[in-house]
Amino acid sequence: MKKLKFLLVMFAIIPVISLMGQAETDVSITFYDGSEAVYTVDTENGSLYFEDNNMVVSYGDGLSETISLAGIRNIRFETVPFGIETIEVQENRIYPNPVSTSLYISDIETVSSVTIFSLNGHIVYKSDHNPQSSIDVSFLQRGMYLIKIDENIFKFCKQ
């Protein structure tokens, strides 16, 4: 049930991952070490979801691959034949990463909302009006988190 709930949250906050009605989607990943990998997901039978600190690509034929989020620099989704949508991890928007007590957001004056999600899909922080440039994250447990700043999504690691 947790996985389903998280999938619903992820599809709500990352609309470009919506794969319904498509033939297949290529998930291209660039890792921090400079290497790249492409995973092709059959959108009718396959799936992509986040579990613990991992991204899981299920091919729908009983095979799946687990990729650690800690090593991912960029994720790109290309749905064939309808176009390209991209989600990029932009490290200069949030810092420091990893973080222990305070997470800072650059260009805060242009931001209208900030939400932090655990990888289980739970909202652990939300600010809809006049978010601060510094967010106290000392209460968070160690691990990976997603932060939605307006319509952009970033990942960060809490130490």
VMD Tcl script that builds the backbone (N, CA, C; Angstrom):
set m [mol new atoms 477]
animate dup $m
set s [atomselect $m all]
$s set {name element resname resid chain x y z} {
  {N N MET 1 A 0.822 -1.197 0.000}
  {CA C MET 1 A 0.000 0.000 0.000}
  {C C MET 1 A 0.863 1.256 0.000}
  {N N LYS 2 A 2.005 1.223 0.788}
  {CA C LYS 2 A 2.885 2.386 0.819}
  {C C LYS 2 A 3.432 2.688 -0.564}
  {N N LYS 3 A 3.835 1.621 -1.298}
  {CA C LYS 3 A 4.400 1.819 -2.614}
  {C C LYS 3 A 3.362 2.453 -3.540}
  {N N LEU 4 A 2.121 1.985 -3.489}
  {CA C LEU 4 A 1.064 2.540 -4.321}
  {C C LEU 4 A 0.808 3.992 -3.967}
  {N N LYS 5 A 0.754 4.295 -2.661}
  {CA C LYS 5 A 0.524 5.676 -2.228}
  {C C LYS 5 A 1.646 6.577 -2.726}
  {N N PHE 6 A 2.907 6.105 -2.626}
  {CA C PHE 6 A 4.030 6.905 -3.087}
  {C C PHE 6 A 3.980 7.093 -4.596}
  {N N LEU 7 A 3.605 6.044 -5.327}
  {CA C LEU 7 A 3.495 6.172 -6.769}
  {C C LEU 7 A 2.463 7.229 -7.143}
  {N N LEU 8 A 1.342 7.243 -6.441}
  {CA C LEU 8 A 0.317 8.242 -6.728}
  {C C LEU 8 A 0.837 9.642 -6.464}
  {N N VAL 9 A 1.573 9.824 -5.375}
  {CA C VAL 9 A 2.146 11.139 -5.072}
  {C C VAL 9 A 3.159 11.518 -6.132}
  {N N MET 10 A 4.039 10.581 -6.499}
  {CA C MET 10 A 5.067 10.888 -7.494}
  {C C MET 10 A 4.439 11.266 -8.829}
  {N N PHE 11 A 3.395 10.549 -9.257}
  {CA C PHE 11 A 2.780 10.889 -10.518}
  {C C PHE 11 A 2.041 12.221 -10.442}
  {N N ALA 12 A 1.619 12.620 -9.270}
  {CA C ALA 12 A 0.970 13.916 -9.117}
  {C C ALA 12 A 1.987 15.044 -9.166}
  {N N ILE 13 A 3.192 14.820 -8.602}
  {CA C ILE 13 A 4.166 15.917 -8.555}
  {C C ILE 13 A 5.112 15.920 -9.734}
  {N N ILE 14 A 5.161 14.828 -10.481}
  {CA C ILE 14 A 6.022 14.789 -11.662}
  {C C ILE 14 A 5.155 14.411 -12.860}
  {N N PRO 15 A 4.415 15.360 -13.409}
  {CA C PRO 15 A 3.474 15.020 -14.465}
  {C C PRO 15 A 4.129 14.482 -15.724}
  {N N VAL 16 A 5.396 14.780 -15.965}
  {CA C VAL 16 A 6.021 14.309 -17.194}
  {C C VAL 16 A 6.268 12.814 -17.175}
  {N N ILE 17 A 6.091 12.137 -16.028}
  {CA C ILE 17 A 6.296 10.700 -15.978}
  {C C ILE 17 A 5.032 9.961 -16.395}
  {N N SER 18 A 3.958 10.671 -16.624}
  {CA C SER 18 A 2.710 10.012 -16.989}
  {C C SER 18 A 2.913 9.224 -18.275}
  {N N LEU 19 A 2.802 7.898 -18.175}
  {CA C LEU 19 A 3.133 7.034 -19.291}
  {C C LEU 19 A 1.913 6.395 -19.930}
  {N N MET 20 A 0.732 6.730 -19.460}
  {CA C MET 20 A -0.473 6.069 -19.923}
  {C C MET 20 A -0.697 6.324 -21.417}
  {N N GLY 21 A -1.037 5.256 -22.141}
  {CA C GLY 21 A -1.375 5.389 -23.539}
  {C C GLY 21 A -0.175 5.498 -24.458}
  {N N GLN 22 A 1.024 5.365 -23.956}
  {CA C GLN 22 A 2.214 5.462 -24.770}
  {C C GLN 22 A 2.732 4.064 -25.056}
  {N N ALA 23 A 3.578 3.917 -26.074}
  {CA C ALA 23 A 4.125 2.618 -26.428}
  {C C ALA 23 A 5.261 2.228 -25.483}
  {N N GLU 24 A 6.228 3.101 -25.330}
  {CA C GLU 24 A 7.333 2.845 -24.411}
  {C C GLU 24 A 8.000 4.156 -24.046}
  {N N THR 25 A 8.710 4.119 -22.945}
  {CA C THR 25 A 9.419 5.297 -22.484}
  {C C THR 25 A 10.860 4.915 -22.204}
  {N N ASP 26 A 11.789 5.704 -22.726}
  {CA C ASP 26 A 13.201 5.530 -22.418}
  {C C ASP 26 A 13.534 6.396 -21.214}
  {N N VAL 27 A 14.147 5.790 -20.214}
  {CA C VAL 27 A 14.600 6.503 -19.028}
  {C C VAL 27 A 16.119 6.558 -19.126}
  {N N SER 28 A 16.650 7.751 -19.443}
  {CA C SER 28 A 18.094 7.934 -19.584}
  {C C SER 28 A 18.639 8.526 -18.294}
  {N N ILE 29 A 19.661 7.892 -17.744}
  {CA C ILE 29 A 20.227 8.330 -16.476}
  {C C ILE 29 A 21.693 8.683 -16.674}
  {N N THR 30 A 22.079 9.857 -16.163}
  {CA C THR 30 A 23.481 10.249 -16.104}
  {C C THR 30 A 23.892 10.164 -14.647}
  {N N PHE 31 A 24.990 9.471 -14.395}
  {CA C PHE 31 A 25.476 9.277 -13.037}
  {C C PHE 31 A 26.561 10.300 -12.720}
  {N N TYR 32 A 26.818 10.506 -11.428}
  {CA C TYR 32 A 27.833 11.456 -10.993}
  {C C TYR 32 A 29.215 11.102 -11.522}
  {N N ASP 33 A 29.482 9.824 -11.788}
  {CA C ASP 33 A 30.796 9.432 -12.301}
  {C C ASP 33 A 30.929 9.681 -13.802}
  {N N GLY 34 A 29.877 10.233 -14.447}
  {CA C GLY 34 A 29.909 10.547 -15.867}
  {C C GLY 34 A 29.345 9.458 -16.754}
  {N N SER 35 A 29.112 8.283 -16.224}
  {CA C SER 35 A 28.552 7.197 -17.030}
  {C C SER 35 A 27.059 7.440 -17.263}
  {N N GLU 36 A 26.535 6.772 -18.279}
  {CA C GLU 36 A 25.134 6.915 -18.629}
  {C C GLU 36 A 24.517 5.542 -18.861}
  {N N ALA 37 A 23.208 5.454 -18.666}
  {CA C ALA 37 A 22.482 4.220 -18.920}
  {C C ALA 37 A 21.083 4.582 -19.407}
  {N N VAL 38 A 20.525 3.730 -20.273}
  {CA C VAL 38 A 19.170 3.933 -20.783}
  {C C VAL 38 A 18.357 2.680 -20.470}
  {N N TYR 39 A 17.183 2.883 -19.881}
  {CA C TYR 39 A 16.270 1.799 -19.546}
  {C C TYR 39 A 14.977 2.039 -20.316}
  {N N THR 40 A 14.522 1.048 -21.068}
  {CA C THR 40 A 13.292 1.172 -21.836}
  {C C THR 40 A 12.166 0.470 -21.087}
  {N N VAL 41 A 11.101 1.244 -20.797}
  {CA C VAL 41 A 9.981 0.736 -20.017}
  {C C VAL 41 A 8.755 0.635 -20.913}
  {N N ASP 42 A 8.169 -0.549 -21.001}
  {CA C ASP 42 A 6.907 -0.756 -21.705}
  {C C ASP 42 A 5.831 -0.120 -20.838}
  {N N THR 43 A 5.171 0.909 -21.356}
  {CA C THR 43 A 4.238 1.676 -20.526}
  {C C THR 43 A 2.947 0.941 -20.223}
  {N N GLU 44 A 2.674 -0.128 -20.946}
  {CA C GLU 44 A 1.465 -0.885 -20.667}
  {C C GLU 44 A 1.686 -1.875 -19.525}
  {N N ASN 45 A 2.874 -2.503 -19.481}
  {CA C ASN 45 A 3.136 -3.533 -18.486}
  {C C ASN 45 A 4.232 -3.168 -17.499}
  {N N GLY 46 A 5.105 -2.251 -17.851}
  {CA C GLY 46 A 6.221 -1.890 -16.994}
  {C C GLY 46 A 5.884 -0.750 -16.053}
  {N N SER 47 A 6.833 -0.431 -15.185}
  {CA C SER 47 A 6.625 0.677 -14.260}
  {C C SER 47 A 7.961 1.215 -13.784}
  {N N LEU 48 A 7.901 2.407 -13.231}
  {CA C LEU 48 A 9.049 3.050 -12.620}
  {C C LEU 48 A 8.573 3.575 -11.281}
  {N N TYR 49 A 9.278 3.228 -10.209}
  {CA C TYR 49 A 8.875 3.706 -8.897}
  {C C TYR 49 A 10.092 3.856 -8.005}
  {N N PHE 50 A 9.896 4.528 -6.864}
  {CA C PHE 50 A 10.967 4.780 -5.916}
  {C C PHE 50 A 10.690 3.981 -4.652}
  {N N GLU 51 A 11.733 3.310 -4.173}
  {CA C GLU 51 A 11.606 2.465 -2.987}
  {C C GLU 51 A 12.870 2.629 -2.163}
  {N N ASP 52 A 12.717 2.997 -0.904}
  {CA C ASP 52 A 13.857 3.307 -0.026}
  {C C ASP 52 A 14.692 4.387 -0.699}
  {N N ASN 53 A 15.968 4.152 -0.912}
  {CA C ASN 53 A 16.837 5.134 -1.567}
  {C C ASN 53 A 17.164 4.697 -2.990}
  {N N ASN 54 A 16.202 4.051 -3.637}
  {CA C ASN 54 A 16.428 3.492 -4.959}
  {C C ASN 54 A 15.310 3.849 -5.925}
  {N N MET 55 A 15.649 3.841 -7.207}
  {CA C MET 55 A 14.669 3.920 -8.273}
  {C C MET 55 A 14.600 2.515 -8.861}
  {N N VAL 56 A 13.402 1.982 -9.018}
  {CA C VAL 56 A 13.228 0.633 -9.539}
  {C C VAL 56 A 12.547 0.733 -10.904}
  {N N VAL 57 A 13.165 0.106 -11.904}
  {CA C VAL 57 A 12.594 0.028 -13.246}
  {C C VAL 57 A 12.116 -1.401 -13.432}
  {N N SER 58 A 10.800 -1.573 -13.569}
  {CA C SER 58 A 10.209 -2.891 -13.773}
  {C C SER 58 A 9.799 -2.989 -15.237}
  {N N TYR 59 A 10.271 -4.021 -15.910}
  {CA C TYR 59 A 10.026 -4.157 -17.340}
  {C C TYR 59 A 8.699 -4.822 -17.668}
  {N N GLY 60 A 7.993 -5.343 -16.682}
  {CA C GLY 60 A 6.697 -5.947 -16.914}
  {C C GLY 60 A 6.763 -7.407 -17.313}
  {N N ASP 61 A 7.951 -7.929 -17.508}
  {CA C ASP 61 A 8.108 -9.336 -17.873}
  {C C ASP 61 A 8.725 -10.131 -16.722}
  {N N GLY 62 A 8.605 -9.576 -15.517}
  {CA C GLY 62 A 9.175 -10.225 -14.341}
  {C C GLY 62 A 10.570 -9.757 -14.020}
  {N N LEU 63 A 11.187 -9.013 -14.929}
  {CA C LEU 63 A 12.535 -8.491 -14.697}
  {C C LEU 63 A 12.460 -7.050 -14.222}
  {N N SER 64 A 13.382 -6.691 -13.359}
  {CA C SER 64 A 13.464 -5.307 -12.903}
  {C C SER 64 A 14.911 -4.988 -12.559}
  {N N GLU 65 A 15.205 -3.695 -12.503}
  {CA C GLU 65 A 16.535 -3.231 -12.118}
  {C C GLU 65 A 16.360 -2.178 -11.039}
  {N N THR 66 A 17.283 -2.204 -10.079}
  {CA C THR 66 A 17.269 -1.248 -8.982}
  {C C THR 66 A 18.491 -0.352 -9.114}
  {N N ILE 67 A 18.264 0.972 -9.090}
  {CA C ILE 67 A 19.335 1.945 -9.254}
  {C C ILE 67 A 19.354 2.841 -8.022}
  {N N SER 68 A 20.507 2.979 -7.396}
  {CA C SER 68 A 20.643 3.832 -6.212}
  {C C SER 68 A 20.481 5.295 -6.595}
  {N N LEU 69 A 19.633 6.026 -5.868}
  {CA C LEU 69 A 19.436 7.451 -6.136}
  {C C LEU 69 A 20.672 8.277 -5.801}
  {N N ALA 70 A 21.501 7.772 -4.916}
  {CA C ALA 70 A 22.677 8.530 -4.481}
  {C C ALA 70 A 23.633 8.811 -5.634}
  {N N GLY 71 A 23.674 7.956 -6.636}
  {CA C GLY 71 A 24.606 8.136 -7.741}
  {C C GLY 71 A 24.036 8.854 -8.943}
  {N N ILE 72 A 22.743 9.181 -8.922}
  {CA C ILE 72 A 22.084 9.770 -10.094}
  {C C ILE 72 A 22.250 11.290 -10.109}
  {N N ARG 73 A 22.739 11.809 -11.232}
  {CA C ARG 73 A 22.886 13.246 -11.417}
  {C C ARG 73 A 21.696 13.810 -12.204}
  {N N ASN 74 A 21.209 13.073 -13.209}
  {CA C ASN 74 A 20.175 13.576 -14.102}
  {C C ASN 74 A 19.316 12.412 -14.574}
  {N N ILE 75 A 18.006 12.627 -14.653}
  {CA C ILE 75 A 17.087 11.633 -15.200}
  {C C ILE 75 A 16.325 12.287 -16.344}
  {N N ARG 76 A 16.257 11.603 -17.468}
  {CA C ARG 76 A 15.556 12.135 -18.642}
  {C C ARG 76 A 14.565 11.088 -19.129}
  {N N PHE 77 A 13.334 11.511 -19.386}
  {CA C PHE 77 A 12.286 10.608 -19.852}
  {C C PHE 77 A 11.951 10.973 -21.288}
  {N N GLU 78 A 12.009 10.000 -22.185}
  {CA C GLU 78 A 11.639 10.222 -23.574}
  {C C GLU 78 A 10.561 9.213 -23.939}
  {N N THR 79 A 9.373 9.736 -24.231}
  {CA C THR 79 A 8.256 8.877 -24.607}
  {C C THR 79 A 8.195 8.830 -26.122}
  {N N VAL 80 A 8.251 7.648 -26.659}
  {CA C VAL 80 A 8.263 7.471 -28.103}
  {C C VAL 80 A 6.830 7.241 -28.563}
  {N N PRO 81 A 6.288 7.915 -29.554}
  {CA C PRO 81 A 6.897 8.917 -30.418}
  {C C PRO 81 A 6.476 10.338 -30.091}
  {N N PHE 82 A 5.950 10.593 -28.893}
  {CA C PHE 82 A 5.296 11.863 -28.623}
  {C C PHE 82 A 6.174 12.976 -28.098}
  {N N GLY 83 A 7.481 12.801 -27.981}
  {CA C GLY 83 A 8.324 13.908 -27.585}
  {C C GLY 83 A 9.183 13.609 -26.387}
  {N N ILE 84 A 9.841 14.643 -25.927}
  {CA C ILE 84 A 10.815 14.501 -24.855}
  {C C ILE 84 A 10.422 15.401 -23.692}
  {N N GLU 85 A 10.453 14.849 -22.524}
  {CA C GLU 85 A 10.254 15.615 -21.297}
  {C C GLU 85 A 11.455 15.352 -20.409}
  {N N THR 86 A 11.911 16.331 -19.690}
  {CA C THR 86 A 13.128 16.179 -18.904}
  {C C THR 86 A 12.920 16.657 -17.477}
  {N N ILE 87 A 13.477 15.896 -16.553}
  {CA C ILE 87 A 13.597 16.328 -15.171}
  {C C ILE 87 A 15.078 16.350 -14.884}
  {N N GLU 88 A 15.609 17.472 -14.440}
  {CA C GLU 88 A 17.029 17.551 -14.161}
  {C C GLU 88 A 17.257 17.893 -12.705}
  {N N VAL 89 A 18.292 17.304 -12.159}
  {CA C VAL 89 A 18.715 17.649 -10.818}
  {C C VAL 89 A 19.654 18.831 -10.963}
  {N N GLN 90 A 19.250 19.981 -10.464}
  {CA C GLN 90 A 20.054 21.189 -10.581}
  {C C GLN 90 A 20.640 21.499 -9.216}
  {N N GLU 91 A 21.883 21.116 -9.037}
  {CA C GLU 91 A 22.500 21.221 -7.725}
  {C C GLU 91 A 22.650 22.658 -7.235}
  {N N ASN 92 A 22.721 23.622 -8.139}
  {CA C ASN 92 A 22.926 24.993 -7.698}
  {C C ASN 92 A 21.666 25.633 -7.142}
  {N N ARG 93 A 20.531 24.984 -7.220}
  {CA C ARG 93 A 19.288 25.556 -6.700}
  {C C ARG 93 A 19.137 25.322 -5.202}
  {N N ILE 94 A 19.635 24.189 -4.721}
  {CA C ILE 94 A 19.612 23.895 -3.294}
  {C C ILE 94 A 21.035 23.560 -2.844}
  {N N TYR 95 A 21.376 23.981 -1.652}
  {CA C TYR 95 A 22.715 23.702 -1.131}
  {C C TYR 95 A 22.693 23.824 0.378}
  {N N PRO 96 A 23.604 23.216 1.120}
  {CA C PRO 96 A 24.566 22.217 0.652}
  {C C PRO 96 A 23.854 20.889 0.407}
  {N N ASN 97 A 24.473 20.046 -0.335}
  {CA C ASN 97 A 23.924 18.726 -0.621}
  {C C ASN 97 A 25.089 17.748 -0.672}
  {N N PRO 98 A 25.224 16.905 0.325}
  {CA C PRO 98 A 24.295 16.569 1.408}
  {C C PRO 98 A 24.207 17.676 2.461}
  {N N VAL 99 A 23.141 17.607 3.269}
  {CA C VAL 99 A 22.845 18.626 4.270}
  {C C VAL 99 A 22.679 17.957 5.630}
  {N N SER 100 A 23.033 18.708 6.694}
  {CA C SER 100 A 22.828 18.154 8.034}
  {C C SER 100 A 21.787 18.952 8.831}
  {N N THR 101 A 21.826 20.290 8.766}
  {CA C THR 101 A 20.873 21.072 9.565}
  {C C THR 101 A 20.032 22.042 8.747}
  {N N SER 102 A 20.648 22.862 7.900}
  {CA C SER 102 A 19.904 23.878 7.139}
  {C C SER 102 A 20.130 23.705 5.648}
  {N N LEU 103 A 19.029 23.632 4.900}
  {CA C LEU 103 A 19.063 23.545 3.447}
  {C C LEU 103 A 18.722 24.925 2.902}
  {N N TYR 104 A 19.534 25.427 2.005}
  {CA C TYR 104 A 19.342 26.761 1.450}
  {C C TYR 104 A 18.831 26.668 0.015}
  {N N ILE 105 A 17.957 27.612 -0.343}
  {CA C ILE 105 A 17.389 27.679 -1.689}
  {C C ILE 105 A 17.854 28.988 -2.318}
  {N N SER 106 A 18.498 28.887 -3.487}
  {CA C SER 106 A 18.916 30.103 -4.176}
  {C C SER 106 A 17.723 30.731 -4.894}
  {N N ASP 107 A 17.790 32.024 -5.135}
  {CA C ASP 107 A 16.728 32.773 -5.821}
  {C C ASP 107 A 15.376 32.611 -5.143}
  {N N ILE 108 A 15.348 32.642 -3.827}
  {CA C ILE 108 A 14.115 32.413 -3.069}
  {C C ILE 108 A 13.040 33.457 -3.381}
  {N N GLU 109 A 13.438 34.645 -3.805}
  {CA C GLU 109 A 12.450 35.688 -4.080}
  {C C GLU 109 A 11.523 35.324 -5.237}
  {N N THR 110 A 11.920 34.365 -6.083}
  {CA C THR 110 A 11.071 33.947 -7.197}
  {C C THR 110 A 10.256 32.693 -6.870}
  {N N VAL 111 A 10.391 32.171 -5.656}
  {CA C VAL 111 A 9.746 30.918 -5.264}
  {C C VAL 111 A 8.435 31.197 -4.543}
  {N N SER 112 A 7.376 30.443 -4.911}
  {CA C SER 112 A 6.098 30.627 -4.230}
  {C C SER 112 A 5.739 29.456 -3.318}
  {N N SER 113 A 6.289 28.257 -3.577}
  {CA C SER 113 A 5.987 27.131 -2.703}
  {C C SER 113 A 7.149 26.149 -2.658}
  {N N VAL 114 A 7.291 25.512 -1.485}
  {CA C VAL 114 A 8.340 24.509 -1.272}
  {C C VAL 114 A 7.705 23.341 -0.525}
  {N N THR 115 A 7.926 22.117 -1.033}
  {CA C THR 115 A 7.443 20.909 -0.372}
  {C C THR 115 A 8.555 19.882 -0.382}
  {N N ILE 116 A 8.788 19.241 0.769}
  {CA C ILE 116 A 9.777 18.175 0.860}
  {C C ILE 116 A 9.029 16.864 1.072}
  {N N PHE 117 A 9.397 15.853 0.274}
  {CA C PHE 117 A 8.788 14.525 0.336}
  {C C PHE 117 A 9.832 13.509 0.760}
  {N N SER 118 A 9.432 12.580 1.607}
  {CA C SER 118 A 10.276 11.417 1.864}
  {C C SER 118 A 10.141 10.497 0.656}
  {N N LEU 119 A 11.031 9.523 0.531}
  {CA C LEU 119 A 10.909 8.594 -0.588}
  {C C LEU 119 A 9.742 7.634 -0.416}
  {N N ASN 120 A 9.093 7.678 0.751}
  {CA C ASN 120 A 7.872 6.907 0.962}
  {C C ASN 120 A 6.642 7.669 0.489}
  {N N GLY 121 A 6.846 8.903 0.016}
  {CA C GLY 121 A 5.746 9.701 -0.495}
  {C C GLY 121 A 5.089 10.610 0.517}
  {N N HIS 122 A 5.589 10.629 1.741}
  {CA C HIS 122 A 5.005 11.487 2.776}
  {C C HIS 122 A 5.548 12.903 2.670}
  {N N ILE 123 A 4.673 13.873 2.859}
  {CA C ILE 123 A 5.110 15.267 2.913}
  {C C ILE 123 A 5.687 15.501 4.304}
  {N N VAL 124 A 6.960 15.912 4.365}
  {CA C VAL 124 A 7.609 16.152 5.650}
  {C C VAL 124 A 7.804 17.638 5.924}
  {N N TYR 125 A 7.596 18.476 4.899}
  {CA C TYR 125 A 7.701 19.928 5.067}
  {C C TYR 125 A 6.917 20.571 3.929}
  {N N LYS 126 A 6.202 21.660 4.255}
  {CA C LYS 126 A 5.448 22.370 3.221}
  {C C LYS 126 A 5.361 23.844 3.584}
  {N N SER 127 A 5.613 24.704 2.596}
  {CA C SER 127 A 5.470 26.142 2.766}
  {C C SER 127 A 4.873 26.703 1.484}
  {N N ASP 128 A 3.636 27.220 1.580}
  {CA C ASP 128 A 2.957 27.745 0.401}
  {C C ASP 128 A 3.057 29.259 0.261}
  {N N HIS 129 A 3.391 29.936 1.320}
  {CA C HIS 129 A 3.417 31.396 1.263}
  {C C HIS 129 A 4.741 31.917 1.799}
  {N N ASN 130 A 5.430 32.695 0.991}
  {CA C ASN 130 A 6.690 33.324 1.376}
  {C C ASN 130 A 7.677 32.349 2.016}
  {N N PRO 131 A 8.100 31.320 1.280}
  {CA C PRO 131 A 9.069 30.384 1.860}
  {C C PRO 131 A 10.379 31.087 2.202}
  {N N GLN 132 A 11.054 30.562 3.191}
  {CA C GLN 132 A 12.318 31.129 3.641}
  {C C GLN 132 A 13.458 30.573 2.799}
  {N N SER 133 A 14.577 31.310 2.737}
  {CA C SER 133 A 15.727 30.842 1.960}
  {C C SER 133 A 16.453 29.712 2.664}
  {N N SER 134 A 16.180 29.526 3.960}
  {CA C SER 134 A 16.806 28.461 4.732}
  {C C SER 134 A 15.707 27.604 5.358}
  {N N ILE 135 A 15.844 26.281 5.202}
  {CA C ILE 135 A 14.870 25.355 5.778}
  {C C ILE 135 A 15.591 24.483 6.791}
  {N N ASP 136 A 15.084 24.453 8.015}
  {CA C ASP 136 A 15.662 23.593 9.050}
  {C C ASP 136 A 15.246 22.159 8.763}
  {N N VAL 137 A 16.231 21.322 8.426}
  {CA C VAL 137 A 15.958 19.915 8.135}
  {C C VAL 137 A 16.593 19.004 9.182}
  {N N SER 138 A 16.985 19.573 10.311}
  {CA C SER 138 A 17.651 18.789 11.355}
  {C C SER 138 A 16.740 17.694 11.911}
  {N N PHE 139 A 15.425 17.857 11.798}
  {CA C PHE 139 A 14.469 16.865 12.315}
  {C C PHE 139 A 14.334 15.644 11.399}
  {N N LEU 140 A 14.823 15.744 10.172}
  {CA C LEU 140 A 14.696 14.634 9.234}
  {C C LEU 140 A 15.685 13.519 9.560}
  {N N GLN 141 A 15.275 12.293 9.309}
  {CA C GLN 141 A 16.176 11.157 9.457}
  {C C GLN 141 A 17.154 11.152 8.283}
  {N N ARG 142 A 18.280 10.482 8.462}
  {CA C ARG 142 A 19.264 10.366 7.383}
  {C C ARG 142 A 18.625 9.660 6.195}
  {N N GLY 143 A 18.974 10.103 4.990}
  {CA C GLY 143 A 18.469 9.448 3.795}
  {C C GLY 143 A 18.229 10.422 2.667}
  {N N MET 144 A 17.617 9.927 1.597}
  {CA C MET 144 A 17.335 10.720 0.404}
  {C C MET 144 A 15.927 11.318 0.504}
  {N N TYR 145 A 15.785 12.540 -0.007}
  {CA C TYR 145 A 14.506 13.243 -0.026}
  {C C TYR 145 A 14.344 13.939 -1.367}
  {N N LEU 146 A 13.101 14.232 -1.727}
  {CA C LEU 146 A 12.789 15.029 -2.900}
  {C C LEU 146 A 12.218 16.350 -2.420}
  {N N ILE 147 A 12.654 17.434 -3.052}
  {CA C ILE 147 A 12.120 18.748 -2.711}
  {C C ILE 147 A 11.518 19.348 -3.976}
  {N N LYS 148 A 10.269 19.776 -3.860}
  {CA C LYS 148 A 9.577 20.414 -4.974}
  {C C LYS 148 A 9.577 21.911 -4.709}
  {N N ILE 149 A 10.236 22.650 -5.587}
  {CA C ILE 149 A 10.290 24.106 -5.494}
  {C C ILE 149 A 9.485 24.627 -6.674}
  {N N ASP 150 A 8.315 25.180 -6.386}
  {CA C ASP 150 A 7.335 25.515 -7.412}
  {C C ASP 150 A 7.083 24.253 -8.242}
  {N N GLU 151 A 7.434 24.219 -9.500}
  {CA C GLU 151 A 7.195 23.038 -10.336}
  {C C GLU 151 A 8.466 22.244 -10.620}
  {N N ASN 152 A 9.571 22.587 -9.973}
  {CA C ASN 152 A 10.840 21.889 -10.180}
  {C C ASN 152 A 11.105 20.932 -9.028}
  {N N ILE 153 A 11.653 19.776 -9.358}
  {CA C ILE 153 A 11.914 18.758 -8.349}
  {C C ILE 153 A 13.399 18.463 -8.297}
  {N N PHE 154 A 13.929 18.427 -7.076}
  {CA C PHE 154 A 15.340 18.167 -6.831}
  {C C PHE 154 A 15.453 17.073 -5.803}
  {N N LYS 155 A 16.596 16.427 -5.755}
  {CA C LYS 155 A 16.831 15.455 -4.702}
  {C C LYS 155 A 17.945 15.985 -3.801}
  {N N PHE 156 A 17.890 15.584 -2.539}
  {CA C PHE 156 A 18.980 15.910 -1.636}
  {C C PHE 156 A 19.137 14.809 -0.621}
  {N N CYS 157 A 20.301 14.785 -0.023}
  {CA C CYS 157 A 20.630 13.759 0.955}
  {C C CYS 157 A 20.766 14.410 2.328}
  {N N LYS 158 A 20.045 13.882 3.313}
  {CA C LYS 158 A 20.156 14.362 4.688}
  {C C LYS 158 A 21.157 13.474 5.408}
  {N N GLN 159 A 22.187 14.100 5.989}
  {CA C GLN 159 A 23.200 13.338 6.737}
  {C C GLN 159 A 22.834 13.228 8.188}
}
mol reanalyze $m
mol bondsrecalc $m
mol representation Tube
mol addrep $m
